[in-house]
Amino acid sequence: RMEGFGYYALPTGTEYRGSLWDGMFHGQGELLLPSGGGYRALWVRGGPTQGKFTFADGLQYDEEKWHYCDGYDRRFYTEICSGFKPPGIPQLTNLDPPKIIPEGCYDCGDGFYDPKTRVVVDYKRNFLRNADNDEHEWILRTCRKAWDITTEHKPKP
């Protein structure tokens, strides 16, 4: 069994780097997610006892003092760090400029969703999952959609 300090890659693309004991995460270690975020924790016999989750953009989750997008302050994390853009220039996502959504698809946070095929792919177009009915309805109701009508001039053939 694995013991000492090591690196372990899971089939999902998540990686663990840290202390191992008897084949389990044990001691200081970090789970690195494919999206760029990570969870650094103190592990005891395979389970985390205390830890901190950090999103890909550097925002740290705090269970007790979480004020991000709480209804009172709806700024994106990049706006909190860098300030607002000038009036008339909207910031639609935390990532600026936002990802360009393929025609007919939605940006659901971890990738693009095609409602015709009900498939979610990551931003590099790799398969993530098939959406069930609840996720399908949630995405259609709440997520940013690609433009149906383009505003650019298209010359007639």
MARBA-3410 file (N, C-alpha, C, O; in Angstrom, 1 decimal):
157
0.8,-1.2,0.0,0.0,0.0,0.0,0.9,1.2,0.0,2.0,1.2,0.4 ~ 0.3,2.3,-0.5,1.0,3.6,-0.6,1.3,4.2,0.8,0.4,4.2,1.6 ~ 2.5,4.6,1.0,2.9,5.3,2.3,3.9,6.4,2.0,4.7,6.3,1.0 ~ 3.9,7.4,2.8,4.8,8.6,2.6,4.2,9.7,1.9,2.9,9.9,1.9 ~ 5.0,10.5,1.2,4.5,11.6,0.4,4.3,11.1,-1.0,5.2,10.5,-1.6
3.2,11.4,-1.6,3.0,11.0,-3.0,2.0,11.8,-3.8,1.5,12.8,-3.4 ~ 1.8,11.3,-5.0,0.9,11.9,-6.0,0.0,10.8,-6.5,0.5,9.7,-6.8 ~ -1.3,11.1,-6.5,-2.2,10.1,-7.0,-3.2,10.7,-7.9,-3.9,11.7,-7.6 ~ -3.4,10.2,-9.1,-4.3,10.7,-10.1,-5.5,9.8,-10.2,-5.5,8.6,-10.4 ~ -6.7,10.5,-10.0,-8.0,9.8,-10.1,-8.5,9.8,-11.6,-8.0,10.7,-12.3
-9.3,8.9,-11.9,-9.8,8.8,-13.3,-10.5,10.0,-13.8,-10.6,10.3,-15.0 ~ -11.1,10.8,-12.8,-11.8,12.0,-13.2,-10.9,13.2,-13.6,-11.4,14.2,-14.0 ~ -9.6,13.0,-13.4,-8.7,14.1,-13.7,-8.3,14.9,-12.4,-7.4,15.7,-12.5 ~ -8.9,14.6,-11.3,-8.5,15.1,-10.0,-7.3,14.5,-9.6,-7.1,13.3,-9.7 ~ -6.4,15.3,-8.9,-5.1,14.8,-8.5,-5.0,15.0,-7.0,-5.4,16.1,-6.5
-4.4,14.1,-6.3,-4.1,14.3,-4.9,-2.5,14.3,-4.7,-1.8,13.5,-5.3 ~ -2.1,15.3,-4.0,-0.7,15.5,-3.6,-0.5,15.7,-2.2,-1.1,16.6,-1.6 ~ 0.2,14.7,-1.5,0.3,14.9,-0.1,0.7,13.6,0.6,1.2,12.7,-0.1 ~ 0.5,13.5,1.9,0.9,12.4,2.7,-0.1,11.2,2.6,-1.4,11.4,2.5 ~ 0.4,10.0,2.5,-0.4,8.8,2.4,0.0,7.9,3.5,1.2,7.8,4.0
-0.9,7.1,4.0,-0.6,6.1,5.1,-1.6,4.9,4.9,-2.8,5.1,4.8 ~ -1.0,3.7,4.7,-1.8,2.5,4.6,-2.8,2.6,3.4,-3.9,2.1,3.4 ~ -2.3,3.3,2.3,-3.1,3.4,1.1,-4.2,4.5,1.2,-5.0,4.6,0.3 ~ -4.2,5.3,2.2,-5.2,6.4,2.4,-4.6,7.7,2.5,-3.4,7.9,2.8 ~ -5.4,8.8,2.2,-4.9,10.1,2.4,-4.8,10.3,3.9,-5.8,10.1,4.6
-3.6,10.7,4.4,-3.4,10.9,5.8,-2.3,11.9,6.1,-1.2,11.7,5.7 ~ -2.7,13.0,6.7,-1.7,14.1,6.9,-2.1,15.2,6.0,-3.2,15.3,5.5 ~ -1.1,16.1,5.8,-1.4,17.3,4.9,-1.4,16.8,3.5,-0.6,16.1,3.0 ~ -2.4,17.3,2.8,-2.5,17.0,1.3,-3.5,17.9,0.6,-4.3,18.6,1.3 ~ -3.5,17.9,-0.7,-4.4,18.7,-1.5,-4.9,18.0,-2.7,-4.2,17.2,-3.3
-6.3,18.2,-2.9,-6.9,17.7,-4.1,-6.9,18.8,-5.1,-7.4,19.9,-4.8 ~ -6.3,18.6,-6.3,-6.3,19.6,-7.3,-7.3,19.2,-8.4,-7.2,18.1,-9.0 ~ -8.3,20.0,-8.6,-9.4,19.7,-9.5,-9.0,20.1,-11.0,-8.2,21.0,-11.2 ~ -9.5,19.4,-12.0,-9.2,19.7,-13.4,-9.6,21.2,-13.7,-9.0,21.8,-14.6 ~ -10.6,21.7,-13.0,-11.1,23.1,-13.3,-10.1,24.2,-12.8,-10.2,25.3,-13.2
-9.1,23.8,-12.0,-8.1,24.7,-11.5,-8.3,25.0,-10.0,-7.3,25.5,-9.4 ~ -9.4,24.6,-9.4,-9.6,24.8,-8.0,-8.9,23.7,-7.2,-8.3,22.8,-7.8 ~ -8.9,23.8,-5.9,-8.3,22.8,-5.0,-8.8,22.8,-3.6,-9.4,23.8,-3.2 ~ -8.6,21.7,-3.0,-9.0,21.5,-1.6,-7.8,21.1,-0.8,-7.4,20.0,-0.9 ~ -7.3,22.0,0.1,-6.1,21.7,0.9,-6.7,21.3,2.3,-7.5,22.1,2.9
-6.2,20.2,2.8,-6.8,19.7,4.1,-5.8,18.9,4.9,-4.8,18.5,4.4 ~ -6.2,18.7,6.2,-5.6,17.7,7.0,-6.4,16.5,7.0,-7.6,16.5,7.3 ~ -5.9,15.4,6.5,-6.6,14.2,6.3,-6.3,13.2,7.4,-5.2,13.1,7.9 ~ -7.3,12.5,7.8,-7.2,11.4,8.8,-7.8,10.2,8.3,-9.1,10.1,8.2 ~ -7.1,9.1,8.0,-7.5,7.8,7.5,-8.5,8.0,6.3,-9.5,7.3,6.3
-8.1,8.8,5.4,-8.9,9.0,4.2,-9.9,10.1,4.1,-10.4,10.4,3.1 ~ -10.2,10.7,5.3,-11.2,11.7,5.3,-10.7,13.1,5.8,-9.8,13.1,6.6 ~ -11.2,14.2,5.2,-10.7,15.5,5.7,-11.2,15.9,7.0,-12.4,15.7,7.3 ~ -10.4,16.4,7.9,-10.9,16.9,9.2,-11.0,18.4,9.2,-11.9,18.9,9.9 ~ -10.1,19.1,8.6,-10.2,20.5,8.4,-9.5,20.9,7.1,-8.5,20.4,6.7
-10.1,21.8,6.4,-9.6,22.2,5.1,-10.2,23.5,4.6,-11.1,24.1,5.1 ~ -9.6,23.9,3.4,-10.1,25.1,2.7,-10.2,24.8,1.3,-9.3,24.2,0.7 ~ -11.3,25.2,0.7,-11.5,25.1,-0.8,-11.2,26.4,-1.4,-11.6,27.5,-1.0 ~ -10.3,26.4,-2.5,-10.0,27.6,-3.2,-10.4,27.4,-4.7,-10.1,26.4,-5.3 ~ -11.2,28.3,-5.2,-11.7,28.2,-6.6,-10.5,28.6,-7.5,-9.5,29.1,-7.1
-10.7,28.3,-8.8,-9.6,28.5,-9.8,-9.2,29.9,-9.9,-8.0,30.2,-10.2 ~ -10.0,30.9,-9.6,-9.7,32.3,-9.6,-9.0,32.8,-8.4,-8.7,34.0,-8.3 ~ -8.9,32.0,-7.3,-8.2,32.4,-6.1,-9.2,32.7,-5.0,-8.7,32.8,-3.8 ~ -10.5,32.7,-5.2,-11.5,32.9,-4.2,-11.5,31.7,-3.2,-11.6,30.6,-3.7 ~ -11.4,32.0,-1.9,-11.4,30.9,-0.9,-12.8,30.9,-0.3,-13.3,31.9,0.1
-13.3,29.6,-0.2,-14.6,29.4,0.4,-14.4,29.4,1.9,-13.5,28.8,2.5 ~ -15.3,30.1,2.6,-15.3,30.2,4.0,-16.7,29.9,4.5,-17.7,30.6,4.3 ~ -16.9,28.7,5.1,-18.2,28.2,5.5,-18.9,29.2,6.5,-20.2,29.3,6.4 ~ -18.2,29.8,7.4,-18.9,30.6,8.4,-19.0,32.1,7.9,-20.0,32.7,8.3 ~ -18.1,32.6,7.2,-18.2,34.0,6.8,-18.2,34.2,5.3,-17.5,34.9,4.7
-19.1,33.4,4.6,-19.3,33.4,3.2,-20.2,34.6,2.8,-21.4,34.5,3.0 ~ -19.6,35.6,2.1,-20.4,36.8,1.7,-20.4,36.9,0.2,-20.9,37.9,-0.3 ~ -19.8,36.0,-0.5,-19.8,36.1,-2.0,-21.1,35.8,-2.6,-21.7,34.8,-2.4 ~ -21.6,36.7,-3.4,-22.9,36.6,-4.1,-24.0,36.2,-3.1,-24.8,35.3,-3.3 ~ -24.1,37.0,-2.0,-25.1,36.7,-0.9,-26.4,37.4,-1.1,-27.2,37.3,-0.2
-26.6,38.2,-2.1,-27.8,39.0,-2.3,-27.6,40.4,-2.0,-28.2,41.3,-2.6 ~ -26.6,40.7,-1.1,-26.3,42.1,-0.8,-25.2,42.7,-1.6,-25.2,43.8,-2.1 ~ -24.2,41.8,-1.9,-23.1,42.2,-2.7,-23.0,41.2,-3.9,-22.5,40.1,-3.7 ~ -23.4,41.6,-5.1,-23.5,40.6,-6.2,-22.4,40.8,-7.2,-22.5,40.3,-8.3 ~ -21.3,41.4,-6.7,-20.1,41.5,-7.6,-19.4,40.1,-7.8,-19.5,39.3,-7.0
-18.8,40.0,-9.0,-18.0,38.8,-9.3,-16.7,39.0,-8.5,-16.3,40.1,-8.1 ~ -16.0,37.9,-8.2,-14.8,38.0,-7.5,-13.7,38.8,-8.2,-13.0,39.6,-7.5 ~ -13.7,38.8,-9.5,-12.7,39.6,-10.2,-13.1,41.1,-10.0,-12.2,42.0,-10.0 ~ -14.3,41.4,-9.9,-14.7,42.8,-9.6,-14.4,43.2,-8.2,-14.0,44.4,-7.9 ~ -14.5,42.3,-7.2,-14.1,42.6,-5.9,-12.6,42.9,-5.8,-12.2,43.8,-5.1
-11.8,42.1,-6.6,-10.3,42.3,-6.6,-9.9,43.5,-7.4,-9.0,44.3,-7.0 ~ -10.5,43.8,-8.5,-10.0,44.8,-9.5,-10.9,46.0,-9.6,-10.5,46.9,-10.3 ~ -12.1,45.9,-9.1,-13.0,47.1,-9.2,-13.9,46.9,-10.4,-13.8,46.0,-11.2 ~ -14.9,47.8,-10.5,-15.9,47.8,-11.6,-15.3,48.3,-12.9,-14.3,49.0,-12.9 ~ -15.9,47.8,-14.0,-15.6,48.4,-15.3,-16.3,49.7,-15.5,-17.2,50.0,-14.7
-15.9,50.5,-16.5,-16.6,51.8,-16.7,-18.0,51.5,-17.1,-18.4,50.5,-17.6 ~ -18.9,52.5,-16.8,-20.3,52.4,-17.1,-20.5,52.0,-18.6,-19.8,52.5,-19.5 ~ -21.5,51.1,-18.9,-21.8,50.7,-20.2,-21.0,49.5,-20.7,-21.3,49.0,-21.8 ~ -20.0,49.0,-19.9,-19.3,47.8,-20.3,-19.7,46.8,-19.3,-19.1,46.7,-18.2 ~ -20.6,45.9,-19.6,-21.0,44.9,-18.7,-20.0,43.8,-18.5,-19.2,43.4,-19.4
-20.0,43.2,-17.3,-19.2,42.0,-17.0,-20.2,40.9,-16.7,-20.9,40.9,-15.7 ~ -20.3,39.9,-17.7,-21.4,38.9,-17.6,-21.0,37.7,-16.8,-21.9,37.0,-16.3 ~ -19.7,37.4,-16.6,-19.2,36.3,-15.8,-18.0,36.7,-15.0,-17.5,37.8,-15.2 ~ -17.6,35.9,-14.1,-16.3,36.1,-13.4,-15.1,36.2,-14.3,-14.2,37.0,-14.1 ~ -15.2,35.3,-15.3,-14.1,35.3,-16.3,-14.3,36.5,-17.3,-15.4,36.5,-17.9
-13.4,37.3,-17.5,-13.6,38.5,-18.4,-12.4,38.6,-19.4,-11.3,38.7,-18.9 ~ -12.6,38.5,-20.7,-13.9,38.3,-21.3,-14.4,36.9,-21.1,-13.7,35.9,-20.9 ~ -15.8,36.8,-21.2,-16.4,35.5,-21.0,-16.1,34.5,-22.1,-15.8,34.9,-23.2 ~ -16.3,33.2,-21.9,-16.2,32.2,-22.9,-17.2,32.5,-24.0,-18.4,32.8,-23.7 ~ -16.9,32.2,-25.2,-17.9,32.3,-26.3,-18.7,31.0,-26.4,-18.1,30.0,-26.5
-20.0,31.2,-26.2,-20.8,30.0,-26.1,-21.2,29.5,-27.5,-21.5,30.3,-28.4 ~ -21.0,28.2,-27.8,-21.4,27.7,-29.2,-22.9,28.0,-29.4,-23.7,28.0,-28.5 ~ -23.2,28.2,-30.7,-24.6,28.5,-31.1,-25.6,27.4,-30.6,-25.3,26.2,-30.7 ~ -26.7,27.9,-30.0,-27.7,27.0,-29.4,-27.4,26.4,-28.1,-28.2,25.6,-27.6 ~ -26.3,26.8,-27.5,-25.8,26.2,-26.2,-25.9,27.1,-25.1,-26.2,28.3,-25.3
-25.7,26.6,-23.9,-25.7,27.4,-22.6,-24.4,27.2,-21.9,-23.7,26.2,-22.0 ~ -24.0,28.3,-21.2,-22.8,28.2,-20.3,-23.3,27.8,-18.9,-23.9,28.7,-18.3 ~ -23.0,26.6,-18.5,-23.5,26.1,-17.2,-22.5,26.1,-16.1,-22.6,25.4,-15.1 ~ -21.4,26.9,-16.2,-20.4,27.0,-15.2,-19.2,26.2,-15.3,-18.1,26.6,-15.2 ~ -19.4,24.9,-15.6,-18.3,24.0,-15.8,-18.1,23.6,-17.2,-17.2,22.8,-17.5
-18.9,24.1,-18.1,-18.8,23.8,-19.5,-20.0,24.3,-20.2,-20.8,25.1,-19.8 ~ -20.2,23.8,-21.5,-21.3,24.1,-22.3,-22.4,23.0,-22.3,-22.0,21.9,-22.3 ~ -23.6,23.4,-22.4,-24.7,22.5,-22.4,-25.5,22.7,-23.7,-25.9,23.8,-24.1 ~ -25.7,21.5,-24.4,-26.5,21.5,-25.7,-27.9,20.9,-25.3,-27.9,19.7,-25.1 ~ -29.0,21.7,-25.3,-30.3,21.2,-24.9,-30.8,20.2,-25.9,-31.7,19.4,-25.5
-30.3,20.2,-27.1,-30.8,19.2,-28.1,-30.3,17.8,-27.8,-31.0,16.8,-27.9 ~ -29.0,17.7,-27.4,-28.4,16.4,-27.1,-28.4,16.1,-25.6,-28.2,15.0,-25.2 ~ -28.7,17.1,-24.8,-28.7,17.1,-23.3,-27.3,16.6,-22.8,-27.2,15.9,-21.8 ~ -26.3,17.1,-23.4,-24.9,16.7,-23.0,-24.2,18.0,-22.6,-24.3,19.0,-23.2 ~ -23.4,17.8,-21.5,-22.6,18.9,-21.0,-21.1,18.5,-21.3,-20.6,17.4,-21.0
-20.4,19.5,-22.0,-19.0,19.3,-22.3,-18.2,20.4,-21.6,-18.7,21.4,-21.4 ~ -16.9,20.1,-21.3,-16.1,21.1,-20.7,-15.7,22.2,-21.7,-16.1,22.0,-22.9 ~ -15.0,23.2,-21.3,-14.7,24.3,-22.2,-13.7,23.9,-23.3,-13.5,24.7,-24.2 ~ -13.1,22.7,-23.2,-12.3,22.2,-24.3,-13.0,21.2,-25.1,-12.5,20.5,-26.0 ~ -14.3,21.1,-24.9,-15.3,20.2,-25.7,-15.2,18.8,-25.3,-15.5,17.9,-26.1
-14.6,18.4,-24.1,-14.6,17.0,-23.7,-15.9,16.7,-22.9,-16.4,17.5,-22.2 ~ -16.4,15.5,-23.1,-17.6,15.1,-22.5,-17.5,15.1,-20.9,-16.5,14.7,-20.4 ~ -18.5,15.7,-20.3,-18.6,15.7,-18.8,-19.7,14.8,-18.3,-19.5,14.0,-17.4 ~ -20.9,15.0,-18.8,-22.1,14.3,-18.3,-23.3,14.5,-19.2,-23.3,15.4,-20.0 ~ -24.2,13.6,-19.0,-25.6,13.8,-19.6,-26.4,14.4,-18.5,-26.4,14.0,-17.4
-27.2,15.4,-18.9,-28.0,16.2,-17.9,-29.4,15.4,-17.7,-30.0,15.0,-18.7 ~ -29.8,15.3,-16.5,-31.1,14.7,-16.2,-32.1,15.8,-16.3,-31.8,17.0,-16.7 ~ -33.4,15.5,-16.1,-34.5,16.5,-16.4,-34.3,17.7,-15.5,-34.6,18.8,-15.9 ~ -34.0,17.5,-14.2,-33.8,18.6,-13.3,-32.7,19.6,-13.7,-32.9,20.8,-13.7 ~ -31.6,19.0,-14.1,-30.5,19.9,-14.5,-30.8,20.6,-15.8,-30.5,21.8,-16.0
-31.5,19.9,-16.7,-31.9,20.5,-18.0,-32.8,21.7,-17.7,-32.5,22.8,-18.3 ~ -33.8,21.6,-16.9,-34.7,22.7,-16.6,-33.9,23.8,-15.9,-34.2,25.0,-16.2 ~ -33.0,23.5,-15.0,-32.3,24.5,-14.2,-31.4,25.3,-15.2,-31.4,26.6,-15.1 ~ -30.7,24.6,-16.1,-29.8,25.3,-17.1,-30.6,26.2,-18.0,-30.3,27.4,-18.2 ~ -31.8,25.8,-18.5,-32.6,26.6,-19.4,-33.1,27.8,-18.7,-33.3,28.9,-19.3
-33.4,27.7,-17.4,-34.0,28.7,-16.6,-33.0,29.8,-16.1,-33.3,31.0,-16.0 ~ -31.7,29.4,-15.8,-30.8,30.3,-15.1,-29.5,30.6,-15.9,-28.9,31.6,-15.5 ~ -29.1,29.8,-16.8,-27.8,30.0,-17.4,-27.7,30.9,-18.6,-28.7,31.1,-19.3 ~ -26.5,31.4,-18.9,-26.3,32.3,-20.0,-26.3,31.5,-21.3,-25.7,30.5,-21.4 ~ -27.1,32.1,-22.3,-27.3,31.4,-23.5,-26.5,32.1,-24.6,-26.3,33.3,-24.6
-26.1,31.3,-25.7,-25.6,31.9,-26.9,-26.6,32.8,-27.6,-27.8,32.5,-27.5 ~ -26.2,33.8,-28.2,-27.1,34.7,-28.9,-27.9,33.9,-30.0,-27.3,33.1,-30.7 ~ -29.2,34.1,-30.1,-30.0,33.5,-31.1,-29.9,34.3,-32.4,-29.9,33.7,-33.5 ~ -29.7,35.6,-32.3,-29.6,36.5,-33.4,-28.3,37.3,-33.3,-28.1,37.9,-32.2 ~ -27.5,37.2,-34.3,-26.2,38.0,-34.2,-26.5,39.4,-34.6,-27.3,39.7,-35.4
-25.7,40.3,-34.0,-25.9,41.7,-34.3,-24.9,42.2,-35.3,-25.0,43.4,-35.8 ~ -24.0,41.4,-35.7,-23.0,41.8,-36.8,-23.7,41.7,-38.2,-24.6,40.9,-38.4 ~ -23.2,42.6,-39.0,-23.7,42.6,-40.4,-23.2,41.4,-41.2,-22.0,41.2,-41.2 ~ -24.1,40.7,-41.8,-23.7,39.6,-42.7,-24.1,40.0,-44.1,-25.3,40.2,-44.4 ~ -23.1,40.0,-45.0,-23.4,40.4,-46.4,-24.3,39.3,-47.1,-24.1,38.1,-46.8
-25.2,39.7,-48.0,-26.0,38.8,-48.7,-25.2,38.1,-49.8,-24.3,38.8,-50.4 ~ -25.4,36.8,-50.0,-24.7,36.1,-51.1,-24.9,36.7,-52.4,-24.4,36.2,-53.4
END
